Amino acid sequence: MSVREILTAENPILRRKSRRVKVFDGELQRLVDDMVETMHAARGLGLAAPQVGVLQRVIVVELPEDEEDPQGGKRYVLVNPEIVRREGEEVAEEGCLSIPGYVGLVRRASKVAVRAQTPKGKRIQVEGEGLLARALQHEIDHLDGILYIDRVEKPEDIRALEPEERWDRAPEAEQAPR
């Protein structure tokens, strides 16, 4: 496993649509392992393959442990994910490892159902609500070349993070993962 470079918003790869995964092999598992390690090293909640320069439909999401959230602490590795149901709506702040130092208000479904495959090719469905729903939608957008800033309704809804809010700069012990 290795930590890969996370591409930032100016890289044109992030604006391209990813290809469906057709081969479920050791190379795919290595990509997944590297993505998880990269996400952890960057203190992120999720990562999509295009963010590490790979145009394949693969995402990883891992929410922090939370006694009040049964989805917290679980890792989701989804290959060829597709949102098949959306419910409700909420507006909340989002950040992105590819847009360090900024957050924006984004309107998203409050609940989603996602059909996908595991890295071994098994078909699964994941139901998410709240933060998990938001993270799944955010990462799946990356697979279609969409960044959260594309979904912000007004430019003034994007703001720079204060130094104490930045998860990419603060010492690991002092901060919550994003």
N, C-alpha and C positions, 0 to 999 in steps of 0.2 A: 504494500500500500504506500501511496505517496500523496503529498499535498500538491495539488495542481494550482496554477495561476488562475485567478478569477478575472475574467474579462470585464472591462468597464464599459459604460454606456456608449462611448464613442466608437467602439469596435463594431464593424458592420456585421459580424457573425451573429450578434445578438438580435439583429433585425431579420434574420432568415428563418424560414420554416424548417423544422426538423423532420427527418425521415423516420418512418416507422421501423422498429427493430424487427428483424426477421430471423436473426440467428441468436439463439440463447446458449452462449458458451462461456468458456473461461475468460475470454476478452471482455464480454459484457460484465461478468462478475468483478473483474479488475476495475472496470470503469466505475461500477457502483461502490466498491470499496474505497477507491480514490475520492469519489464524490463525498462519501460520508466523512472521511478523514479531513477533506478540504473544508466541508461545512463546519465540522467541529473546530478546526483550527481558526476559522474566521468568526466563530461564535454566532453562526447563523441558525435559523429555524428550518431553512430549506435551501435546496440548490437544484438547478436544472442543468442537464448536460451541456446545453449551449453556453452556459456561463463558464465552463472550463474548455470551451472551444470544440465541443463534439456535437454535431448536428444530428443527434438521435433522440427519440422521444423517451427520455428517462428522467425521473425526478426522485429526489429523496426529501423527506420532511421528518423532523423530529422535534416535538414540542417539549418544553421543559417539564420536569416533574411537577405535578400539582395535585394535591390530595382532593381538591374539589372538582377536578376535571379528569374524567376517566380516559380521555384521549391523551393526557399528558404523560410524558415519559416513553411513549411508544414511537418506534421508528417505522416509517412507511416508505417502502421502496417500490415505485410504480413504473412499469414499462408500458409504453403505448397507452397512457392514461387518456380517458375521454369522459368529460362531464356528461352524464345522462339525465340528471335532474337537478334543478335549482329551486330553492324555496326561500321566501322572505328577502329582506334587503336590510343592509346596515352600512353606515359610513364609518370608517375608522382609519387611523394613521397606519401607513405601511412604509417600511424601509426596504432596501435591497442591497445585497452584497456587491452588485454591479454599479450601484449609485451611492458610494459611501459618503456619509456626512449629511444626507438629506432624508426627509420623510415627506409624505404627502397624504392628503385625505382621499380615499378611494371608496367608491360605492361598489359593494359586492353582495352576492347572495349570502344569506346567513346560514343556509344549509345546502349541502351538495351531496350527490351520489356520483361516484367515479368508478367506471369500469376500467380495468387495467389487467396487466399480467405481472407475475412475479419474475425475477431474473431467471427462473427456470422455465418460464413459459406458461405456468398455471394461470388460468383466468380467475380473477377475483373482483369483488366490488367493495369499495370503501365508502362508508357514510361519514360525513364530517359536518360539524356545526361550529359556530363561533370561530375561534382562532384557527382550528384545523381546516375548516371550510375556506377561510381566507387564504391560508398558506397553499392549499391545493390549487385554488384558482390562480393565485399569483405565479406559482411554478409552472402550471400548465400554460399560462399566457406566454411564458418564456419559450415554450416549444413552438409557438406560433409567431415568434418575433415581436411580441408585445411586451413593453415594459410598463410598470405601474404608472409612470409619468404620463403615459398615453391615455390613462383612464382618469386622471385628475381632471375635475370639471373646470376649475379656474386656476390660473397661474398662482394666485395668492394662497392657494391651498398646499403649496410646496414650501417647506421651510428648511433652513439649515439647522442641524442639531447643535445644541450647546455642547461645549467640550465634555461636560460631565455626563451627557446623554450618549456619547459616541461609544458604541460597542466595539468598534475597530481600533480604538486608541487606548481605552482605559485598561488598567491591569485586570487580568482575568478574575481575580478574587473579588473585585469591586463591582462586577456588573452582571446583569441578566443577559442571557443569550437572545439573539434576534433571529 
